[in-house]
Amino acid sequence: MSAALAAGEPVVALESTIISHGLPRPANLAAAREFEAILAGQGVTPATIALIDGVPKVGLLPEHLERIAADESAVKVSSRDIGIAMARKVTGGTTVAATSAIAAQAGIRVFATGGLGGVHRGAAETFDESADLTVLSRTPITVVSAGVKSILDIPATLERLETLAVAVIGYRTSRFPAFWLADSGCDLDWRADSPEEIADIMAARDAFGEPSALLVANPLSPRDQLDPEVLSGALQAALAAAAEAGVRGKAVTPFLLDWIQRVTSGASVEVNMTIARGNIGLAGQIARAWAARAADLR
């Protein structure tokens, strides 16, 4: 991976919480290998990021990928946890926040994920907001995602992204996607219709000295999304169950995702995979366009 960066070749960062916590075992390992293969097939170097025995790894060896997938003691590492996890020598999957921070330090410019964290419903009372947002406000990386998870307060999340000066651009759309759904109902100010356009925007932001991330919102095809009525019913039931069980804080998201997975008989997991494949494929194209642009300027 270091050699690819030094040579100006395209590299894309991948998070590892989708492997350690987001997908069921043992299918998670096959998925992790598939994600890396998508990039390799485009001539792009995959850089899956994780902590192994307290050491941040940018680009995992096969045995490290297997460990993240199989080790049930692996923790979820956000940006605030990196130093503690290093000191304690733990193994963990990195969230969007942690992956972005580590990737940027390594010099990687493009990162593919499924959906961002954001502002939770009821945040006016709980102040529950993902660290993804604040980390992206100070991390110059281009993140490709299918918007933010449908379980969140999407309008409030977009307001926070604006306040934090995180630029959001729709890929071939002027509407913000909602992870499992192609359209959240929220308009976007900007769109781009090619990876080359996005590379041009990255270069302009660099020239101006922008310190924050560029979020590329890449929607599912409507034919691949979850049935909106099914999702709405499942989400309302999940929220009610979480409230009744007194689930709070960081436990809310995994509770809701697990509930929706069970109610949809696993259909949400299949959509997760479709989302990941699409975002990784687009991130690879953007990384190639960025590398080609840099080569033309040399």
C-alpha positions, 0 to 999 in steps of 0.5 A: 500500500505504501508503495502504491501511494508513493508511486501516485497509484490509486488507493481506496480506504475501507472501514473494518467495523462492517467486517467485525460488527456489521455483517454476520459470521462467517459471511463477513470474511467472504464479504471483506475479500470481495470488497478488496477484490472489487478494487483490485479488479479496477487496478486500485489498491485496497487499504482496509484499516483496523487495529491489530493488537493495538497497532493501526494497520492500513492495508490488512494482511490476509491473516489480519483480515481473517482475525478481524472477521473471526475474533468475537472479542474485537472491539469497535474503535471510533476516533476517540478510542484510537489512543486508548486501544493502542495503549491497551493493545486491543484488536478492533474494527475502525468506524467511519470516524477512525478510518477517516482519521487514520486514512488521512494520516496515511495520505489516502484521499478516497474512502468508501463506506456504507452509510455515515453516522449522524444525528439520532432521532430525539437528539434535542434531548439526548445530544446523541450525534455520531463522531463521524460528523465532527471528524469529517469537519477536520479531515480532508478526505473524500468519502463515498457513502449511500448517505446516512442510515435511515434510522437517523434524523436525516434533515438534522444530519444535513444541517449539522454537515452544513454547520460543520462545513462538510461539503455534500455532493450527489453522484448523478442525483440532486437528492440525498439518499437514505442508505436503504432507500434511494431518496431521503426526500432532502434536496442537495445543492450540488451534484457531479455526474462523473468521477472526473468531476469529483476529482476536479472538485477535490483539486479545487478544494485542495487549492483553496485549503479546505480542511474538511471532507467531501461527502459523495452521496451515492444512492442505490438504484430504486430497484435495489432499495428496501420496500419503503413501507416495509422499512417504515413499519420495521423502523417504527417498531424498532424505535418503540422496542428500543424505547421500551427496553431503555436502550440508549447511546451507542447501543441504539444503532446496533439494536435498531439494525438488528431488529430491522434485519430480523423483521425483514428476514435478512433483506436489509443485509442483502441491501447493505451488501449492494450498497457497499459494492456500489460505493466501493466501485465508485470510490475506485473510479474516483481514486483512478480519476484523482491519480490520473489527474495528478499524473497529468500535472506532473 
